[in-house]
Amino acid sequence: MMRDDLADIYRAYITCLNRRDWPALGQFVHEEATHNARPLGLAGYRAMLERDVREIPDLQFHIEMLISDPPRIAARLKFDCTPVGTFVGLAVGGRRVSFCENVFYEFLDGKIRQVWSVIDKAAIEAQL
């Protein structure tokens, strides 16, 4: 797979997330997906995203930086949102916070197979 092709698939995945098009998630996420070394499968990955949206109703994913090196993608995602309760162990309680997530993806057969993700918790703490 070429760099631009993988980057295009990733951008389409982000669009899918922002539209909350959960039935289409299987076009982008592998049946054996893992997140931070936890095996979730497609169903578990979808459940994780649905939970995120319940906890952060205005959640939108914005690509701030994207590097494609097949079969991997590295991205810095930017968020400006209002978690309704506790988020990453912090009592946010509906306050608007801005933060980034640094995330690496590994693709298999054109789908996300592994995800490694770190959220900038310190940025959130500084705003609270």
N, C-alpha and C positions, 0 to 999 in steps of 0.2 A: 504494500500500500504506500502511496506517495504522501509526502508531508501535507500538501494542500488537501488531499482527499481526507486524511485523518482529521485535520483541523475543521473541515467542513462537516464531517460527521459529528464532531464535538459541539460545534456551534448549533447544529440541529438538535442535539441532545439538550443543550441549555434552553433552547426555544421550547422544547417539549416540557421541561421542568417548569418554566415560567407560565406555560399555558395550562399546567396541571393536567396534561394529557396522559394520565396513568396507563390507559390501555395501549398506548404507543410505546411505552417504556421498553418493552421487549425488543424493539427495533435497535435499541442502543445498549442495553445491558444484557450481559451473558447470563445464562441459566445458573452458572456456578460462580456468580459474583461474590467477591469478598470486600470488606471495608475495614481498614486498619487491622488486617489479618484475621478478622472474624468472618467465617463463612456465613453468608446471608442467602445466597441464591437470588434469583429475580424477585420472588415473592417477598423475601425479607428486605431486600433493597427498596422495593416499592413501599413496604410498610414503614421503613425508616423515613422515607421522603414524605409520606402522608402524615406521619407523626410530626415531622418538622413544620409542615404547613399548618397543622392544628395548633402548634405551639407558637408559630409566627405567621399569622394569617396574611400579612402583607409581604411575605418573603419573595424576593426577586433576585435572581442570580445575574450578576453583571461581570463579564469577563474584563478584567483590568490588564492581564498579561496572558499570552498563550504561546507556548513553545511546542512544536510538533516534531518529534523524532521517532518515527514509527519503530516499534509498535506502542510507543508511549507518548503521552501528552502531559505537559506540566502547565498548570494554570494558577493564576492569582485571581481569586474571585472577590468582588467587593459587594458588601451588603450594607444597606441603610434601612433598618426595619424596627419593629416594635414587638419583641417577644412578650407574650401575655403573662408569663409567670417567671419560673426559674429557667435560665438558659446557661449551659455549660457550668452549672453549679452556682450561678450568680442570680440573686433575686432582682431581676430586671423589672418585673411588674408593670409592663406596658410602657416603659420609657423608651424613647427612640434611641437606638445605638447604631454606630457605624463601626464596621470591622472588616477584616479580610480573612480569607481562608486560602492557605497554600495547599494545593492538592496535586497529586500525581496519579495518573491513570495508566494502566496497561491494558491494551486491547488484544483480544483473541477472536479471530474470525470476524473482524469488523465491529466487535462489541466490547464494552467495558467489562473486563474480567476481574481486575484488581484495582482498588482505590486506596491511597494513603493520604490522609487528610489531617491538617493541623489548623485550628482556628486561633486567631490572635486574641486570646482571652485577656491579656494585659490591656489591650486597647479598649475593651469593654469595661474592665475594672476602672480605668482612668476616667471614663465618662459617668460612672456611677458615684 
